[in-house]
Amino acid sequence: MEFESANPSVVKSIKQRDLLNNWLRLFARERLLPRIEEYQPARIEDELPDLVFFTVDTASWPPRLTIESDGTRMSSAYGHTGKGRLLDEYLGARLAPMMMPVYYECIARRLPVYTIANIDDVYGRIVAYERLLLPFSNGDNVSHVIASLKTISEDGNFEIKNLMRGNDSLPTPKLRAVIDRDLFHRAPGRIPAGDQIEFS
C-alpha cells in the first residue's frame, strides 16, 4: 500500500488539525512520541463522538489493536459498538484488508497518518471519510493510537447509519499520507521564521 509524504497542512478538518497540533506540540519537545496521558487538547470532550481509542500490542507483527472506546460516529457507521474487540475482527474479512495497513503504517513509522476515502451512503450520496491516526508510546514501542474520524458530504445531509457496511462497494481511497515533514507546532496566526514581511 502506497503512502504519500506530507506535512500537517494536508489535514482538511480544522478540528483534526487542532488535534494534530496538540500532538506536534508534545512531539516537538524531544522528537519523541508523547505519552497518552499527556495528550489533553482543549475541548476534547466535544470531539469524543468522533474519536476512537486503541491499545496496541506490538509483541508480534502485525500488531494487535484493541478498541478501548469507540465514538458514537464509529458505532453508527459500522452498525454496532466495538469496545473491547480486536480491530481487525471488528472490521471483518471484507474491510480489514484495506483498513488495517493504515494502522500498521502509523505504528511502524511512529508518525501520524491521514487518509481520505469516498463511500456511498444507502441513498447513493458520496461521503468523504477523513481519518487521522495519532500514535503514542509508553516510553518504548507504540502503546496507543487515537483515531479521529470525520465524515462529510458535498450533498449536505447523508445517512451515517451502517455507512461502512450498508452497500456492496468498498470505500474508494483518495489519499493516504504519512505526516513526516514540518513536524513542529506552529502557533495559529504566527508568521514562520524566514517568511517575515519587510516594509520599505
CORMOHU-V974448 format. One record per run of one state. SS is the DSSP state (H for helix, E for strand, C for the rest). FROM is the first residue (numbers start at 1). LEN is the number of residues. If there is no record, write none. Layout:
SS;FROM;LEN
SS;FROM;LEN
This chain:
C;1;3
E;4;4
H;8;3
C;11;3
H;14;14
C;28;8
H;36;3
C;39;5
H;44;7
E;51;7
C;58;6
E;64;7
C;71;1
H;72;7
C;79;7
E;86;1
H;87;23
C;110;3
E;113;8
C;121;5
E;126;12
C;138;4
E;142;11
C;153;19
E;172;10
C;182;19
